[in-house]
Amino acid sequence: MTYEMDIAGLKRDLPLCKLNENLCIGAFVMFGDVELTVHCAAELLKRAPEYDYIIAPEAKAIPLGYEMARQSAAERYFVARKGAKAYMQGTFEVTVKSITTMGVQRLVM
């Protein structure tokens, strides 16, 4: 089973994933779909308010954040990681709860 989705004029058939007895979601995954990533970045940039930074959560949004930075000629974009890395200094973190991941996660910048 799939769910057809129109993403600002670009159509994709999303596989349905069962979360529980009463809820299925369409798996919207950009990884490996260059056309979708480029298209979504362009559409989001058209709708984005003025901003100082592009920040993407690790890991699925990284290609989108990169492509938005590339299209807007931003010099940098940032990744909110799931854990601190040795090279990261002066970090801060928040906790979040996702509908597709069990338990609470933390994002570190």
C-alpha positions as CSV (number, residue, x, y, z in Angstrom):
1,M,0.0,0.0,0.0
2,T,1.1,3.5,-0.8
3,Y,-0.1,7.0,-0.3
4,E,0.2,9.4,-3.2
5,M,1.6,12.8,-2.2
6,D,1.9,16.0,-4.2
7,I,4.8,18.0,-3.0
8,A,4.3,21.4,-4.6
9,G,3.7,19.8,-7.9
10,L,6.1,16.9,-7.7
11,K,4.3,13.5,-7.1
12,R,5.6,10.6,-5.0
13,D,4.0,7.3,-3.9
14,L,4.9,7.0,-0.2
15,P,5.0,3.5,1.3
16,L,2.6,3.2,4.3
17,C,4.2,2.3,7.6
18,K,2.1,1.1,10.5
19,L,2.9,2.9,13.8
20,N,0.3,1.2,15.9
21,E,-3.1,-0.6,15.6
22,N,-4.8,2.7,14.6
23,L,-2.2,4.8,12.8
24,C,-0.2,4.5,9.6
25,I,2.0,7.2,8.1
26,G,3.4,7.7,4.6
27,A,7.2,7.3,4.8
28,F,8.5,10.5,3.4
29,V,12.2,9.9,2.8
30,M,14.4,12.1,0.7
31,F,17.5,10.1,0.9
32,G,18.6,9.0,-2.5
33,D,15.9,11.2,-4.3
34,V,17.9,14.1,-5.7
35,E,15.0,15.5,-7.7
36,L,12.8,15.6,-4.6
37,T,15.6,17.2,-2.4
38,V,16.3,20.0,-5.0
39,H,12.6,20.6,-5.5
40,C,11.7,20.8,-1.8
41,A,14.7,23.1,-1.0
42,A,13.6,25.5,-3.8
43,E,9.9,25.5,-2.5
44,L,10.9,25.9,1.1
45,L,13.2,28.9,0.2
46,K,10.3,30.5,-1.6
47,R,8.2,30.3,1.6
48,A,10.9,30.9,4.2
49,P,10.9,34.1,6.2
50,E,14.1,36.1,6.4
51,Y,16.6,34.0,8.4
52,D,20.1,34.1,9.7
53,Y,21.0,30.4,9.7
54,I,19.8,27.2,8.2
55,I,19.7,24.4,10.9
56,A,18.8,20.8,10.1
57,P,18.3,17.9,12.6
58,E,20.6,14.9,12.1
59,A,20.4,12.9,9.9
60,K,17.4,12.8,7.4
61,A,17.2,16.6,7.0
62,I,21.0,17.1,6.2
63,P,20.6,16.8,2.4
64,L,17.7,19.3,2.5
65,G,19.7,21.8,4.7
66,Y,22.7,21.5,2.4
67,E,20.6,22.0,-0.7
68,M,18.8,25.0,0.8
69,A,22.2,26.5,1.7
70,R,23.6,25.8,-1.8
71,Q,20.6,27.4,-3.5
72,S,20.6,30.4,-1.3
73,A,24.3,30.9,-1.5
74,A,24.6,30.6,2.3
75,E,28.2,30.1,3.4
76,R,27.3,27.6,6.1
77,Y,24.5,25.5,7.5
78,F,24.3,23.8,10.8
79,V,23.3,20.3,12.0
80,A,21.6,19.6,15.3
81,R,23.2,16.3,16.3
82,K,21.9,13.4,18.4
83,G,24.9,13.5,20.6
84,A,28.0,15.7,21.2
85,K,31.1,14.9,19.1
86,A,34.6,15.4,20.3
87,Y,35.2,18.4,18.0
88,M,32.1,20.2,19.4
89,Q,32.8,22.9,22.0
90,G,30.4,25.2,23.8
91,T,27.4,23.0,23.0
92,F,23.8,23.3,24.2
93,E,21.0,20.7,23.9
94,V,17.3,20.3,23.9
95,T,15.1,17.2,24.3
96,V,12.5,16.2,21.8
97,K,10.0,13.5,21.2
98,S,9.4,12.2,17.7
99,I,6.4,10.3,16.5
100,T,8.6,7.8,14.6
101,T,11.2,7.1,17.3
102,M,10.6,5.5,20.6
103,G,11.4,7.6,23.7
104,V,12.9,11.0,24.1
105,Q,15.9,12.1,22.1
106,R,18.3,15.0,22.5
107,L,19.6,17.4,19.9
108,V,23.0,19.0,20.5
109,M,24.4,22.1,18.8
